[in-house]
Amino acid sequence: MSDGFEWWYFQVVDERLMLTLTVHRTDLVGGSTPYLSISALSLADGEYASWRLPVDEPARRGEPWADGLVREDFGQYRIRVAADGLSLDLALAARTGAWGPSKSLLCHDEKSGRSAYWWVKMPSGTAIGSVRWGARLFRLDASAYLDHNWGTLPLYEALTGWTWIALARADRTTVGAVVQPQAGPVLHLTNAPGGRLAQEALAGGLSRPDAPPGSADLREAERMLGWRPDSDLLRRVKHQRYRRRGEPAELSYTRWAITAGPAGGAGRILGGFMETAVVLPLAVPLG
């Protein structure tokens, strides 16, 4: 995987806590040692924290493993993590079948025979268990999500950018992604009924056509999505640039936490996350 990339992304959301956990075989642009990243946002007091834990073995039989802290057994997942100020004990199970692009394929380079893939293994699931974070204790019966990203084609050679979004509701998770390959048409992917991600976001209070312009990063997400995310429900929790020595590009990555939409209505958003990544060419590659 030295020239490729691979990670598994878990998301757990309820009305009090939003949690992400990613098992990295590589960093986003590849080439790093394996690690487990965790972030938590308390909706009660607005506190946000993140952790990065090195792991020796990020996968077994092609599935996430993370030294036994994360394991898969027959399509169900168990997460037991103890870190500085954090303790997780969660069981995740799917409510619906897997979903994603045909054959999981995002793009393929005919010349080299290398490809990039994305597959949503658990678009809508449940997470049951507990999270202890500092003095906070959460007992969860929450919404869960899991996707898998991998490729033999370096990410910055495969794509010029993407925007991804996952909106958790009481009965389902709506997933959407706009992916811009280096060559070929832009991919618009969503499991929203009828492909109407913008209408789903509007109904849940995330999109408001008359909202004021957001930050430059948010405007990039708006450009890719084709509709305006409502900045009142978005809190930027991460912004980072990923680089590898000797490569001609870097990846600018931004993640927002999506807080709950207006009360009432079956389409109310409990929470979720949105991310935008853009490949930026470098005038002089890092040496």
N, C-alpha and C positions, 0 to 999 in steps of 0.2 A: 504493500500500500504506500510505498515511499513517494510515488508520483500520483497517487490517488487520494481519496478522502473517504471517511466513513464515520457516522455517528448515529445514535438512537436518541430521540427526544421524547421525554414524557412530560405531560402537563396535567396538573390536578387543580381543580377550581371548585370552591363553594362560596357562600356569601361572606365568609370571614377570612379566608386564606386563599392565595394563589401561589402555586408551587411549580417550579420547573426542575427537571433533573435530566441531564444529558450524559450518556455514556459515549465518550470519545475514543475511538480507535486512533484517530488523528485529530489535529486541530481543524478549523474550518477550511484552511487552504492546504491541509496535509502536512506530513513531515514531522509532527510533534510526538512526544511520548504520550501514551494513553493516560486519560484522566477522567474523573467524574466531576461534573459541575452541577451545582445546586443553587437555586435562588428561591427566596421566599418573600412575599409581600403580605403583611397583615393589613386587612381592610379595616380593622377596628381602630388602629392608631397610626396607620400609614407607614409603619417601619418597614424597611427593605434591607435584606442582607443576602450575601452570596458566599459560597464556599467552593473551593477547588481541591479535590483529593486525588493524588496519584494512584494509579492502579497498575498491577502487573499484567493482568489478563482481562481485556475488555470484552471478549466474546468467547463462546464455546459453541461448536457446531453451527457457526454462522449467526448465533443469537446473542443478545446482550447478556453479559455475565458480571463484569466489574468485580472480580475477586469474590464473588458470592454475595456482595452487597445488593446486587440486582440479579435476579435469576428468572428464567422463563421455564414453566412446566406446562406442556400441552396447551399453549395459548394463553395461560394465565401468568401473571407476573407478581413476584414478591420483592419488596424493597425494604431492606433493613440496614439503616445507616446510622452510625454514631460519629459525629464530628464535633468540633469545638462549639458548644452552645446549641447543638442541634441533634435531635434523635427522631428518626423516621421508622415507622413500622406500618407498611401499607400493603394491601392486597388489591391488585387491579385485574379486572375482567372485562371483556368486550360485551357490549350490548348489540352491536351490529357487526357485519362482516367487514373485511378490509376494503380499501378503496384507493384509487389513484389512476395515473395515466396508463394507457395500454402498455402491457409488458413492463410496467414500472419505468419506462424509458423517458428521460427528458431530452437527451440529444445523443447523437452518435457521430463520430468522426470517421468517415469512410477511409481516409488515407492511413490512419494508424490503427483502425479497428477498435478504438477505445470509446467508452460511453460513460454517461452520468445518469443516475437513477434516483427516484423518489417514490416511496410507497408508504401509505398511511395504514399501518397494521391494525390500529385501533382508532377509527375516527370518532367513535362514541363508546365510552365505557364507564365503569364505576370504580371508585377507589374507596376502600373501607379500611379504617385503622386510626392511627394516632400520629400526631406531629408535636413534639415538644421542642420549643425554640425559646431559649432563655427562660423567662418566667411564664411564657405562654404555653398553654396546652390546648391543642385542637383535637377533638374526636370527630372524625370525618366519615361522612357518607356522601361522597362528592363525585363530580364529573371528572372523567379521565380521558386522556388522548395519548397516542403514541405514533410517531412516524420514524422512518428509517431513510437515511440519506447516504449514498455511497457512489463510488465511481472509480474507474481506472483512468479516466481522463482528468487531469488536474482541473479543479473547479474554475480557476481564472481562465483556462483555455476553453472550458465548456460553456460558460455563461457570461453574459454582460451584467446580469442582475436579476433579482427576484423580489417580490413582495408576497408574504405568506400571512395568513390570518386564521385563527381558530376561536370561534365564539361559542362558549359553553352556555347551554340552557338547561332547564330542569329535565327535559326529555330528549335532548339531542345536542350534538356539537356540529356546528356548521363550519366547514373548512373551505378555504379558498386560496389559490395561489396564481400569481402571474409570473411566468418564467420567461426570460429573454435569452435564448441561446446565442452563442457567438455567430452561428449561421442557421438560417431557417426561420420559420414563422414564430411569433410570440405564442406561448401556450397559456390559455385561460382555463384553469381547472377549478371546479367547485362541486361539492355535493349538495349545494342548495337546491331546493326543488325548482326544476325548470332552468337551472343554471343562473338563477336570479340572486346572486350574492349581494348586489347593491340594494335590492328591495329588502332582503333579509336584514342587512345592516341598518337600513332606514327604519324598519319596523322595530328593531331592538334599541334604537336611540343612538347608534354609533355614527350614523351619517346624517348630516343636516346640510341641505344645499346652501343655506344662507349663512353658514358658519364663517367666521373670519379666517383668512389664510393662516395656516400653521407655520411651523418652523420649516427651514429649507429641507430637512430630512423628511418631514411629514408631507411636504409638497411633492417630493420624489415618490413617496408611496401613493399619493393621490394621482400622479401622472401615470404610474403603472396600473393602478386599479381602475382608473377611469371614473372614479367618484370620490367625493371629499369625505375622509374620515373626520368625525367630530372631535376636535382637540380637547373638549371639556371632559371626555371620558378616557383620554389617553394620557398615561404618565410614562415619560421616557425613563427606562431603568438601565439601559446599557447603550453605550456607543464606543466602538473599538475599531481600530484598523489592524488588519492581519496582513503580515508580510512574510515572505520567505527569501532568504538570501539568493541572489543570482537570478531572481525571477523578474519579468518585466512589468508586473502589475501588483496591486494590493487590493484587498477587499475591505470596503467601508461598510460596517455592520451596525444597525440600530434596532433595538427592541423596545417596544412599548407594552406596558401592562394596560389592559382594557378593564376599567371598573364597571360596576353594574349599571345597566340602563334604567330608564324610568320604571317605577313600580307599576304593576298591573299588566295584564295581557299575557297570552300564552307565549308570545315571542320574546319576552323579556330576557336580556342578556344577563347572566350571572357574573360573567367576567371572561377573561381570555387574554391572549397575547397576539401581537402583530410584529412582524419583523420585515425590514428592508435591507437588502445587501446590494451593493453596487461595485463592480470591478473598475478600478481606476488605474489606467496605464501610468507607469513611472518613466519619466524622461531618462533617468539613469538607474538601471537595476541595482539593487543593494548588492554590494560585493563582500 
